[in-house]
Amino acid sequence: MKCDFLIIGGGIAGSSAAARLSELGHVVLLEMEDALGYHASGRSAAMFEENYGPASVVALNTASASYHHTANGGYLTPRGFMLVSGPGQEQQFASDIQQLHLDEISFAEAQARVPILNPKTVTHAGLHEAAQDLDTDRMVQDFAKAARSNGGKVITRAKVTSICRSAGGWQVEASGENYTAKQLVNAAGAWVDEIAAIAGVAPIGIAPRRRSMARLPAPGGHDVTKWPMLMGVGETWYAKPDAGKLLVSPADADLVAPHDAYADDMVLAEGLARYEERVTTPVTRVESNWAGLRSFSPDGTLVLGPDPDQPDFIWCAAQGGYGFQTAPAASRLLADLLGGTTSELDAATRAALSPERLR
């Protein structure tokens, strides 16, 4: 099968790239699993917090906001975001509240929103009302639908086994099928460096880091539907309502090899203990747990664009924990770079995201 753009990876990075690039030429997307969004994209905290991340990520967040609010009827619903701290954490709280642009609120205001907060251990709280839940599954499917509507192909159960140069670009074998592409887009998440190695392209030093999650019954029988997302200072844990339950994460970031991730019991227990320190209702039962791999570049921000040594090898990588909230603008940037159109992002942001910075 011949195409203009062959995209490896069917998470939010690959599916959004497929939608944008399908406006420029024929796209084929290959996903090794049975369905799109199986790994990190299917295990996201699913939040849009515009101020979350380093400067280049915040710029992508801001540029993505309109899409999140309006595209296909919008993907956002109100949630809110609350930061809480305890004794001795005043300096970290002050730093976090400034970086995240939160409004400091009284304990009484915080407890009115989250009744289980412990007055003996919560000393400060900050709030951002505008943080929103993201409909992540629908976003992946809508991007894939857009690619298909432009004549693109989305192929699952297609594990890449070989990549080599061809006369017109790249020859790729995946699950016994052969594909020829003018340009190869590497959106393989935790596996991007492995794909680069197969293609003979220098890796970028990707660091897959595990993020674990536990699903708890609603604490104390409370209706958690309208509670904000909670986070401990320094991002040492967070909790988020989900379908009448509460998701709690230790906010772990342990370096691991690429694999189908699962939670580490000890790490999960330590994170639940940090959460328990700030609430009055102890954790008595964990209904389920899981983990995903967030992939980071050496400087912690995304890698978007042609490889400086092999310009027909395109990086769409290192989304970290920012993949969904940045996807509309990140994929638009890729299309601008490959289509030769002017990006709405400023030069400093483009340079901070370029693969050239890592060579």
N, C-alpha and C positions, 0 to 999 in steps of 0.2 A: 504494500500500500504506500502510495506516495503522498506527501503533504508538504506544505510550506513550513509549518511549525509542529514539531512533535514535542509534546509536554509529558514529562515523566513525573507522576504524582498527582493523586486526585483528592487532596485535601483542599482547604480554602485557598491556598496559594495557587495550586494548579488549576482548580475550577474557575477562579476569577481570572487568571491569565488566559485560560481557554476562551472565556467569553469575550474579553477585550481583543485578543489576537485574531479571533474569528472574523472580526471586522476588517482585517488586513489581508487575510488569505485562508487557505484550507488548513484546519487544525485537527490533529489527532491527539487525544489525551489517553495515556496509559496508566492504569491503577492496578497494583499487584494484588489488592484484596478483592473480596467479593462485592464491595460497595464503596462509593465515595465517602470521604470523611471518616474512615475507620479508625485511624490512630489519633494523633493530637487533636485534629479538628473535631472528632466525635467525643472528645473528653474535655471540652473547654468550659471555663467558668461562665462564658457567654455574657460578658458585660461590655458596655461601651462607656468607658470613663475617659473623657477627652484629654484629661491632664495626666494620664498614667503613662509613664515611659520616658526615655531620654528625649532630647530636643527634636531629633529627626523623626522619632515615632509620634510625638505630639503634633508635629507638622502634618504627618500623614493622617493622624486622627482627625485633625481639624478639616483637612481636605476631603475626608471621607464622610463627614457629618451629614451633609445634605443628602447623599445617597442613602445612608442609614435611615434618615427620616422620611424620605419620599419615594425611593425606588420600589416598584412593585407593591405599592401600598404602605411601605415602611416596614422596618424590621425591629423597631424599638417599642418597649413598654416601660412605664415608670418603675424605678426601683429605689434609687438613692444609694449613697455610699457613706458609711460612717467609720471613722477611725477612733479607736479607744486605746488609752494608755493607763499604766498603773504606777505605783510609787517608784520613784527613781528613774522614770523614763521621760522626764520633762524635756530634756535636751533633744532626744530623738523625736518626741512629739512635735516640738517646735519646728524641727527640720522637715518632718513629713507634712505637716499642715501647710507649710509654705510651699513645698514642692508640688503638692497636689491641689493647691489653691482651695483649701477647705475653709469653711466658716466655723470658728470655735463655738460650741454650744455648751450650756450648763448640763450637769448630770441629770437634773430633773427633766430637761428637754430630751436628753438621750434615752432615759428610762421610759419616757412616755412613748417613744417609738419602739424600743426593745425592752419589754418589761423584765426580762431575766438578767439584765445587767446588775452587777454586784456593787452596791454603794461602798463597800469596804475595800474594793480592789480596783475600781475604775475611778481614776482621778481627773482625767481630761477626755474630752470627746470633740471631734470635728466632723462636719457634715458637708456633703455636696449633693444637693437635691437633684441635680440634672443628670446624674449617672443613670443609665438605663440598661435593662435586659436586652439582649440580642437574640433574635430567632436564628440561631446558627445553622440548624439543619436546612431550613427553608432557603437560607442564603446560598449554601452550597448547591442545592438542587436548582435554584433559579439561575445561578451562573452556568451550570451545566446545560440547562434548558436553552439559555441564550446561545451557547456555543452550538448546540445541535440545530437550532433554528437558522443559523448561518451556514449550515452544511457541515459542521464539525462532527467528529466521531469521538465518543466517550467509550472506552473499552476497559472493562474490569477483568480481573483474573489474568492480568498481563504483566508478569514479572520479567524485568529486563535481565537478560543473561549475557548479552554482548553488545558492544558499541564500537564501530570503527568508521574511519573516514571513507566517503564515497566520492565519486566524481562531482556530484552536485551538493555535497554537504556531509550527511551522516547516514550510516546504515545501522539499524538497530534490530536486534532479535529479542522478542519477548514471548515467552510461553510457546515457542515453536513458530511464531509468525514473524515475518520480516517487514520492516518499515523503512522507507527512505524519506529523509527530510532535509530541507535547505537549512533550517535552524533548529537547534535542540534546546529546549527549555528545561532546566533542572529545577523541579519543584518537589523534590522527593523527601522533604522534611528531614528527619533524623538521618536519612540515608543519602543526603546530597553529596557528601564527600566520597562515599562509596561509588555513586554513579559517576562522579568526576573521574575517579581512579580508573573505572572501566573504560571511560572515554579517552583516557590519556591526558586529562586536564589536571593541572595542579590544584589540590584541595584548598579550601579557605580556612580550615581549622575549625570546623563545626563542632560544637559541644552539645550533645543531647543530654538534657537534664530532666530527671524524673520529677513529676509533680503528682502527689497522691491525693485521694479524695475519699471521704466516708459519707455515707448517707445515714442520717439519724432520724428517728421519729421526731415529730414536733415537740420541742422541749416543754414539759409540764402541761401538755395538751393545748398550748396556745395556738391561736390562728396566726401563722407566720407569714401569711400571704403578702401583707403590706410592709413587712420589716425591710429595712435597707440591708444591703450587703455590709457585713462587719469585717474589719481588719485590725489586727494588732499592730502596734507601731513597729517599724522596721520590717514590715511584711513577714512576721513570724508565724502567722496563722490567718485564716479568713473563714467566714461562714456566710452562706447565701441560701435564702429560701428557694425551694424548688419543688413544685407540685405538692405543696402541703407538708413537705419534709424540710430538713435542714442539711445542706451540704457543708461539711467542715474539712478544710485542708490544712496540713501542717506547713504549707507553702514551701515544701522541700524543693531543693534544686541540686540533687546529687548527680554527679557525672556518671553516666552509664553508657554501655555500648548500644547501638540501635537494636531494638527488639520490640516485641509486643509487650508493652510494659504492664507491670502489676505492682500494687502497693506493698511496701515493706512494713510489716506489722509493727516493728519497734518504732520506726519513724512516725507512723500513723498514731501510735499511742502517745508519743511525746507531743505531737501537735495537738491532739485532743486534750491533753493535760494543760497546754498553754491556753487553749480556748476556755477550759473549765475554770481557770484562774480568774476570769473576768465575768463569770456568770454565776447565778445562784442555783441553777438546775444541773446536777451532775449528768454525765453521759452514762446511761445504764445499758444501752443496746446499740450496736451498729448493724444496720440492716444490710448494707452491702458496701464494698469498697473497690476502687480501681485506681489506675494511674495512667498518665500519658507522658510523652516525651516532648518537652519544649526545646527547640534547637536554637542555640546562640552562636553568633560570630565572636571572634576575639574581643571586639569592642562593644558587644552587646546590642547592636542594632542591625536592621535588615540589610541584605545584600541583593541588590536589584540592578540587572543590566548585563550587557555583554562582557564576557571575560576579556581582559585587556590583551591577552596573548592569543586567544582563539575567539574572535568576535562573533562567530556563528554558534557559540556555546553560551547560552543565556542563563544567568543565575536568577532564581526567584526563591530565595533561601533565608534562613535564620530569622524566621518570624517570631521566635521566642514566645512570649505569652501575649503577643500583640497582633496575631494573625488576622482575626476577624475584624477587629476595629480598624485596622489599617488597610484591609483588602481592597476596598473600592479605589483608593488613591494609589496604592502600590501597583495594582494591575494596570491602572490608567498610565502610570509612569512607564511601565514596561512597554505598553503600546505606543506611547509617545516616542520613546527611545528607538524602537524598532521601526516605527512608521515615519520617523523624521519630522514629527510635529512638536510644537513648543509646549513644554510642560508648565502647568500652573505653579509648580513648586519652585522655590527660589534656588539659586545656584549653590548656596551653602548646604541646603538640605539634599540636593541631588548629589553633591560630592560626598556627603556623609553616608549615603546609601550605595554609592558606586563600588563595584568590585575592585576598581583601581586602587582604592585606599588600602587594600589588603595584599597588594603585590609589592 
